[in-house]
Amino acid sequence: MENASARNMWGDYLDKHLEHAFHEAPQVIHFYDNEEDANTYARLTKQGIKKAISDSLLGLQFRNEPLPKIGDFKVVTNWKGEAQCIIQIKSVKLKPYFSIDAAYAKLEGEGDQSLSHWKKTHWDYYTRELAPYNRVPRDSMIVVCQEFEKVF
């Protein structure tokens, strides 16, 4: 793990949770593709409001990133890369974009937590994410829905 802040936080977590000492090092992430959203959603995660994240399957494939697995840990940072908290993935479901419901949108904890807000912000994000690959989002595209728990 190259990020010193994340490495230190993971070390602090392991000091209190020796049962995870042999677990694979966590992925270090920040949310979204801009400073304002990254910082806002890191704060909401730290506060326990944000409890889910949604990657596009195409985006993961184009970036050669593996599918998340239940039990994976992630260190959430702000835009500057400063570790804010550690989350553990509790559920991973592949769903078409059109099937995302209001209950899931609420788990994401973003904006007014409505389905309409979720659909607008995620559609805009997926549009930006896929543009470099000459792809566009579609209602039928697969979304990797990950529910998580803040553990540290």
C-alpha positions in Angstrom: 0.0 0.0 0.0 1.7 3.2 -1.2 -0.5 5.7 0.6 1.1 6.3 3.9 -2.1 7.7 5.5 -4.0 4.6 4.5 -1.2 2.3 5.5 -1.1 3.9 9.0 -4.9 3.6 9.4 -4.9 0.0 8.3 -2.1 -0.7 10.9 -4.1 1.0 13.6 -7.1 -1.2 12.6 -5.0 -4.3 12.7 -3.7 -3.4 16.2 -7.3 -3.7 17.4 -8.3 -6.6 15.1 -5.6 -9.2 15.0 -8.1 -11.7 13.5 -7.6 -9.8 10.2 -3.8 -9.7 10.3 -3.5 -12.1 7.3 -6.2 -10.4 5.3 -5.2 -9.0 1.9 -4.2 -5.3 2.1 -7.3 -3.1 1.4 -7.9 -1.2 -1.7 -7.4 2.6 -1.2 -10.3 4.5 -2.8 -11.9 7.9 -3.0 -15.4 8.4 -4.3 -16.3 9.9 -7.6 -14.0 11.9 -9.9 -13.9 15.3 -8.4 -12.8 16.9 -5.1 -16.1 18.2 -3.8 -17.9 14.8 -4.2 -14.9 12.8 -3.0 -14.7 14.9 0.2 -18.5 15.0 0.8 -19.0 11.2 0.4 -15.9 10.4 2.5 -17.4 12.5 5.3 -20.8 10.8 4.9 -19.2 7.4 5.0 -17.2 8.4 8.1 -20.5 9.6 9.7 -22.2 6.2 8.9 -24.7 7.8 6.5 -23.3 6.4 3.2 -23.5 2.6 3.3 -23.2 1.7 -0.4 -21.3 2.4 -3.6 -22.1 1.6 -7.2 -19.5 1.0 -9.9 -20.4 0.4 -13.5 -19.3 -3.1 -14.5 -18.0 -1.7 -17.8 -15.9 0.9 -15.9 -14.3 -1.8 -13.8 -13.6 -3.9 -16.9 -12.0 -1.0 -18.8 -9.8 -0.2 -15.8 -8.9 -3.9 -15.4 -10.2 -3.8 -11.8 -11.5 -7.0 -10.2 -15.1 -7.4 -9.0 -15.3 -6.6 -5.3 -15.9 -9.5 -3.0 -17.8 -9.8 0.2 -15.4 -9.3 3.1 -13.1 -7.0 1.1 -11.8 -4.0 3.1 -11.3 -0.5 1.5 -9.7 2.5 3.0 -11.7 5.5 2.1 -9.8 8.7 1.6 -10.6 12.3 0.8 -9.5 13.8 -2.5 -6.1 14.6 -1.1 -5.5 10.9 -0.2 -5.9 11.4 3.5 -7.5 8.3 5.1 -10.9 8.9 6.6 -12.2 5.5 7.5 -12.2 1.8 6.7 -15.2 0.0 5.2 -15.9 -3.7 4.7 -18.0 -5.0 1.9 -21.0 -6.9 3.1 -23.0 -7.5 -0.1 -22.2 -7.4 -3.8 -25.0 -7.6 -6.4 -24.9 -7.1 -10.1 -28.1 -5.2 -11.2 -29.2 -3.5 -14.4 -29.3 0.3 -13.9 -33.0 0.4 -14.5 -33.7 -1.9 -11.6 -32.0 0.2 -8.9 -34.7 1.1 -6.4 -35.4 3.8 -3.8 -34.2 1.6 -0.9 -30.8 1.1 -2.5 -30.6 4.8 -3.4 -31.2 5.7 0.3 -28.3 3.4 1.3 -25.9 5.4 -0.9 -26.7 8.4 1.4 -26.1 11.0 -1.3 -28.0 14.3 -1.8 -31.6 14.0 -0.7 -31.2 10.2 -0.8 -34.0 9.9 -3.4 -34.0 7.5 -6.4 -34.2 10.5 -8.8 -31.1 12.0 -7.3 -29.3 8.7 -7.4 -30.2 8.2 -11.1 -29.2 11.7 -12.1 -25.8 11.8 -10.4 -24.9 8.3 -11.3 -25.9 8.7 -14.9 -23.8 11.8 -15.1 -20.8 10.0 -13.5 -21.1 6.9 -15.7 -21.2 9.2 -18.7 -17.9 10.8 -17.7 -16.4 7.5 -16.7 -17.2 5.7 -20.0 -16.4 8.6 -22.4 -12.7 7.8 -22.7 -13.6 4.4 -23.9 -16.1 5.7 -26.5 -19.0 4.1 -24.6 -22.2 5.6 -23.1 -24.3 4.4 -20.2 -27.6 2.6 -21.0 -30.6 1.7 -18.9 -29.6 -2.0 -19.3 -26.0 -1.6 -18.2 -24.9 -3.6 -15.2 -24.2 -1.7 -12.0 -22.0 -3.4 -9.3 -24.0 -2.6 -6.1 -21.9 -2.9 -3.0 -23.3 -2.5 0.5 -20.7 -1.9 3.2 -20.2 -1.3 6.9 -17.8 1.3 8.3 -15.5 -0.8 10.6 -12.9 1.9 11.6 
